Amino acid sequence: MDNIPNYSKSQLALRNGQDKPEIWVSYKGLIYDVTKSRLWRDGKHYEHWAGQDLTEELKSAPHSEAAFERFEVIGKLI
């Protein structure tokens, strides 16, 4: 995990499935690539939007943080 790049909130925001083809989300300081997930089509997943930190939003989600284990960590949010 030490060798992964750092990204700012504005860099993360561009990976929202609209501005760039990548779909990324952040959770607890790590950035995950959810581009291949059918649940994140067009950068949205139910009431959640890609390109942002979902740490606080996960508290009201019907699943646990284990849902992120399926996705590749591609960076750290700085």
C-alpha distances in whole Angstrom, upper triangle without the diagonal:
4,5,6,9,11,14,17,19,21,19,18,22,23,21,23,25,28,27,25,24,20,20,17,17,15,15,14,12,10,11,12,15,18,20,21,22,26,26,24,27,28,25,27,26,29,30,26,25,22,21,20,18,20,19,23,24,22,25,28,26,28,24,22,18,18,19,15,14,16,14,11,8,9,8,9,13,14
4,6,8,10,14,17,19,21,19,19,22,23,22,25,27,29,28,26,26,22,22,19,19,17,17,15,13,11,13,15,17,21,23,24,25,29,29,27,30,30,27,29,29,32,32,28,27,24,22,22,20,22,21,24,26,25,27,30,29,31,28,25,21,21,22,19,18,20,18,14,11,11,10,9,13,14
4,7,9,13,16,19,21,18,18,22,22,21,24,25,28,26,24,24,20,21,18,19,17,18,17,15,13,13,15,16,20,21,23,25,28,28,26,29,29,27,29,29,32,32,29,27,24,22,22,21,23,22,26,27,26,29,32,30,32,29,26,23,23,23,19,19,20,17,14,11,10,9,10,13,14
4,7,10,13,16,18,15,14,18,18,17,20,22,24,23,20,20,17,17,15,15,14,15,15,12,10,10,11,13,17,18,20,21,25,25,23,25,25,23,25,25,29,29,25,23,20,18,18,17,20,20,23,24,23,26,29,27,29,26,24,20,21,21,17,17,18,15,11,8,6,5,7,10,12
4,7,10,13,15,12,12,16,16,15,18,20,22,20,18,19,16,16,14,15,13,15,15,12,10,10,12,13,17,18,20,22,26,25,23,25,25,22,24,25,28,28,24,22,19,16,17,16,19,19,23,24,24,27,29,28,30,28,25,22,23,22,18,19,20,16,13,10,7,5,6,9,10
4,7,10,12,10,10,14,14,14,17,20,21,20,18,19,16,16,13,14,12,14,14,10,9,9,12,14,17,19,22,23,26,25,23,25,24,21,23,24,27,27,23,21,17,15,14,14,17,17,20,22,22,25,27,26,29,27,25,21,22,22,18,20,21,17,15,11,9,5,5,6,6
4,7,8,6,7,10,11,11,14,17,18,16,15,17,14,14,11,11,10,13,14,10,10,8,12,13,16,17,20,21,24,23,20,22,21,18,20,22,25,24,20,18,15,11,12,12,15,16,19,20,21,24,26,25,28,26,24,21,23,22,18,20,21,17,15,12,10,7,6,5,6
4,5,5,6,9,10,11,14,17,18,16,15,18,15,15,12,12,11,14,14,11,11,10,14,15,18,19,22,23,26,24,21,23,22,18,20,22,25,23,19,17,14,11,10,11,15,16,18,19,20,23,25,25,28,26,25,22,24,23,20,22,23,20,18,15,13,10,8,6,5
4,5,5,6,9,10,12,15,16,14,15,17,15,14,11,10,9,12,13,11,12,10,13,15,17,18,21,22,24,22,19,21,19,16,17,19,22,20,16,14,12,8,7,8,12,13,15,16,18,20,22,22,25,24,23,20,23,22,19,22,22,19,18,16,14,12,10,7,7
4,5,5,7,9,11,14,14,12,13,16,14,14,12,12,12,15,17,14,15,13,15,16,18,18,22,22,24,23,20,21,19,16,18,20,22,21,17,14,12,9,9,11,15,17,18,19,21,23,25,24,28,27,26,23,26,24,21,24,24,21,20,18,16,14,13,10,10
4,5,5,7,10,13,13,11,10,13,11,12,10,11,11,15,17,14,13,11,13,13,15,16,19,20,23,22,18,20,18,15,17,20,23,21,18,15,12,8,10,12,15,17,19,20,21,24,25,25,28,27,26,23,25,23,20,22,22,19,17,15,13,11,11,9,10
4,5,5,8,11,12,11,10,12,10,9,7,7,8,12,14,11,11,8,10,10,12,13,17,17,20,19,15,17,15,12,14,16,19,18,15,12,9,5,6,8,12,14,16,16,18,21,22,21,24,23,22,19,21,19,16,19,19,16,15,13,11,10,10,8,10
4,5,6,10,10,9,10,12,10,9,8,9,10,14,16,14,14,11,13,13,14,14,18,18,20,18,15,16,14,11,13,15,18,16,13,10,8,4,6,9,12,15,16,16,18,21,22,21,24,23,23,21,23,21,18,21,21,18,18,16,15,13,13,11,13
4,6,8,8,6,6,9,8,9,9,11,13,16,19,17,16,13,14,13,14,13,17,18,19,19,15,15,13,11,14,17,19,18,15,12,9,6,9,13,15,18,20,19,21,24,25,24,26,26,26,23,25,23,20,23,22,19,18,17,15,14,15,13,15
4,6,7,7,5,7,5,5,5,8,11,14,17,16,14,11,11,9,10,9,13,14,16,16,12,13,11,8,12,14,17,17,14,10,7,5,9,12,14,17,19,18,19,23,23,21,24,23,23,21,22,19,17,19,18,15,15,14,12,12,14,13,15
4,5,6,7,8,7,5,6,8,11,15,18,17,16,12,12,11,10,9,13,13,14,14,10,10,8,5,8,11,14,14,11,7,5,4,8,11,13,16,18,16,18,21,21,19,22,21,22,20,22,19,17,20,19,16,16,16,15,15,16,15,17
4,6,6,5,6,5,8,11,14,17,21,20,18,15,13,11,10,8,11,12,12,12,9,8,5,4,8,11,14,15,12,9,7,8,11,15,15,19,21,19,20,23,23,21,23,22,23,22,23,19,18,21,19,16,17,17,16,17,19,18,21
4,6,7,9,8,11,13,17,20,23,22,21,17,17,14,14,12,15,15,15,15,12,10,7,7,10,14,16,16,14,11,9,10,13,17,18,21,23,21,22,26,25,23,26,25,26,25,26,23,21,24,23,20,20,21,19,20,21,20,22
4,7,9,10,12,14,17,21,24,22,21,17,17,15,15,13,17,18,18,18,15,14,10,10,13,17,19,19,17,13,11,10,13,17,19,22,24,22,24,27,27,26,28,28,28,26,28,25,23,25,24,21,21,21,18,19,20,19,20
4,6,8,10,13,16,20,23,21,19,16,15,13,13,11,14,16,17,18,14,13,11,10,14,17,20,20,18,14,11,10,14,17,19,22,24,23,24,28,28,26,28,27,28,25,26,24,21,24,22,19,18,18,16,17,19,18,20
4,7,10,13,16,20,23,22,19,16,14,11,11,8,11,13,14,15,12,11,9,9,13,16,19,20,17,14,11,11,15,18,19,23,25,23,24,27,27,25,27,26,26,24,25,22,20,22,20,16,16,17,15,17,19,19,22
4,6,10,13,16,20,18,16,12,10,7,8,6,9,11,13,14,11,11,10,9,12,15,18,19,16,13,10,9,13,15,17,20,22,21,21,25,25,23,25,23,23,21,22,19,16,18,16,13,13,13,11,13,16,16,19
4,7,11,14,17,16,14,10,9,6,6,5,8,9,11,11,8,9,8,6,9,11,15,15,12,10,6,7,10,12,13,16,19,17,17,21,21,19,21,20,20,18,19,16,14,16,14,11,12,12,11,13,15,15,18
4,7,10,13,12,10,7,6,5,6,7,10,11,13,13,9,12,11,8,10,12,15,15,12,10,6,5,8,9,10,13,16,15,15,19,20,18,20,18,18,16,17,14,11,14,13,10,10,10,9,10,11,11,14
4,7,10,10,8,6,5,7,7,10,13,12,14,13,10,13,13,9,10,11,14,14,10,8,5,5,5,6,7,10,12,11,12,15,16,15,17,16,15,13,14,12,10,13,13,10,11,10,10,10,11,10,13
4,7,6,5,4,6,9,10,13,16,15,18,16,13,17,17,13,14,14,16,16,12,11,9,8,6,4,6,7,11,11,11,14,16,15,18,16,14,11,14,13,10,13,14,11,11,9,10,9,8,7,11
4,6,5,7,8,11,12,15,18,16,19,17,15,19,19,16,15,15,17,16,13,13,11,11,9,6,5,5,9,9,8,11,14,13,16,14,12,8,11,11,8,11,13,11,12,10,12,11,9,9,12
4,6,8,11,14,15,19,21,20,23,20,19,22,23,19,19,18,20,19,16,16,15,14,11,8,8,6,9,11,10,12,15,15,18,15,13,10,12,13,11,13,16,14,14,12,13,12,9,9,11
4,7,10,13,15,18,21,20,23,22,20,23,23,19,20,20,22,21,17,17,15,13,11,8,10,8,12,14,13,15,18,18,21,19,16,13,15,16,12,14,17,14,14,10,11,9,6,5,7
4,7,10,13,15,18,17,21,19,17,21,21,18,19,18,21,21,17,16,14,12,11,9,10,10,14,15,14,17,19,18,20,18,16,12,14,14,10,12,14,11,10,7,8,6,5,6,9
4,7,9,12,15,15,18,17,15,17,18,14,16,16,19,19,15,14,11,9,9,8,10,11,14,15,14,18,20,18,20,18,17,13,14,13,10,12,13,10,8,6,6,5,6,6,10
4,6,9,11,11,15,14,12,15,16,13,14,14,17,18,14,13,10,10,11,10,11,12,16,15,14,18,19,17,19,16,15,12,13,11,7,9,9,6,6,5,6,7,9,10,14
4,6,8,9,12,12,10,12,13,11,13,14,17,18,15,13,10,10,12,13,13,15,18,17,17,20,21,19,20,18,18,15,15,13,10,11,10,6,6,7,6,9,12,13,16
4,6,5,9,9,7,9,11,9,10,10,14,16,13,11,9,10,12,13,13,15,18,16,15,19,19,17,18,16,16,14,14,11,9,11,9,6,8,10,10,13,15,15,19
4,6,8,9,7,8,9,8,11,12,15,17,14,13,10,11,14,16,16,18,21,19,19,22,22,20,21,19,20,18,18,14,13,14,12,9,10,12,12,14,17,18,21
4,6,9,8,8,11,11,13,13,16,19,16,15,13,15,17,19,18,21,23,21,20,24,24,20,21,19,20,18,17,14,13,14,11,9,10,13,14,17,20,21,24
4,5,6,7,10,10,11,10,13,16,14,14,12,14,16,17,16,19,21,19,17,21,20,17,17,16,17,16,15,11,11,13,9,9,11,14,15,18,20,21,24
4,5,6,9,10,10,9,12,15,14,14,13,16,18,19,18,21,23,20,19,22,21,17,17,16,18,18,17,14,14,16,13,12,15,18,19,21,24,24,27
4,6,9,9,8,6,8,12,11,11,11,15,16,17,15,18,19,16,15,18,17,14,14,13,16,16,15,12,12,15,12,12,15,17,19,21,22,22,26
4,6,5,5,5,9,11,9,9,8,11,13,15,13,17,18,15,15,19,18,15,16,15,17,16,16,13,13,15,13,12,14,16,17,19,20,20,23
4,5,6,7,10,13,11,10,10,13,15,17,17,20,21,18,19,22,21,18,19,19,20,20,20,16,16,19,16,15,17,19,19,21,23,22,26
4,6,9,11,13,11,9,9,11,14,17,17,20,22,19,20,23,22,19,21,21,23,22,23,19,18,21,19,17,19,20,19,21,23,22,25
4,7,10,11,9,6,5,8,10,13,13,17,18,15,16,20,19,17,19,19,20,19,20,17,16,19,17,15,16,17,17,18,19,18,21
4,6,7,6,5,6,9,11,13,12,16,16,13,14,17,16,14,16,16,18,18,19,16,15,19,17,16,18,19,19,20,21,20,23
4,6,5,6,8,12,12,13,11,15,15,12,12,15,13,11,12,13,15,15,16,13,13,17,15,15,17,18,19,21,21,20,24
4,6,8,11,14,14,15,13,16,15,12,12,15,12,10,11,13,15,16,18,15,16,19,18,18,21,22,23,24,24,23,26
4,7,10,13,13,14,11,14,13,10,11,13,11,10,12,14,16,17,19,16,17,21,20,20,22,22,23,24,24,22,24
4,7,10,9,10,8,11,11,8,9,12,11,10,12,13,15,15,17,14,14,18,18,17,19,19,20,20,20,18,21
4,7,7,9,9,12,13,10,12,15,14,13,16,16,17,17,19,16,15,19,18,16,18,18,18,18,18,16,19
4,6,8,9,12,14,12,13,17,16,15,17,17,18,16,18,15,13,17,16,14,15,15,14,15,15,14,17
4,7,9,12,14,13,15,18,18,17,20,20,20,18,20,17,15,18,18,15,15,14,13,13,13,11,14
4,6,9,11,10,12,15,16,15,19,18,18,16,18,16,14,18,18,16,16,15,14,13,12,10,12
4,6,8,8,10,12,14,14,17,16,15,13,16,15,13,16,17,15,16,14,14,13,11,9,11
4,6,5,6,9,10,10,13,13,12,10,14,12,11,15,16,14,16,14,16,15,14,12,14
4,6,6,8,10,10,14,13,11,9,13,13,11,14,17,15,17,15,16,15,13,12,14
4,5,6,8,10,13,13,12,11,15,15,14,18,20,19,20,19,20,19,17,15,16
4,5,6,7,11,11,11,11,14,13,13,17,18,18,20,19,20,20,18,16,19
4,5,5,8,8,7,7,11,10,11,14,16,16,18,17,19,19,18,17,19
4,6,8,9,8,9,13,13,14,17,19,19,21,20,23,22,21,19,21
4,7,9,10,11,14,14,15,18,20,20,23,22,25,24,23,22,24
4,5,7,9,12,10,12,16,16,17,20,20,23,23,22,21,24
4,7,10,11,10,13,16,16,18,21,22,24,25,25,24,27
4,7,8,7,10,12,13,15,18,19,22,23,22,22,25
4,5,6,9,10,12,14,17,17,20,21,20,20,23
4,5,6,8,10,11,14,13,17,17,17,17,20
4,5,5,8,10,13,13,17,18,18,19,22
4,6,6,8,12,13,16,17,18,19,22
4,5,6,8,9,12,14,14,15,19
4,6,8,9,13,14,15,17,21
4,7,10,13,15,17,19,23
4,6,9,12,14,16,20
4,6,9,12,14,18
4,6,8,11,14
4,7,10,13
4,7,9
4,6
4
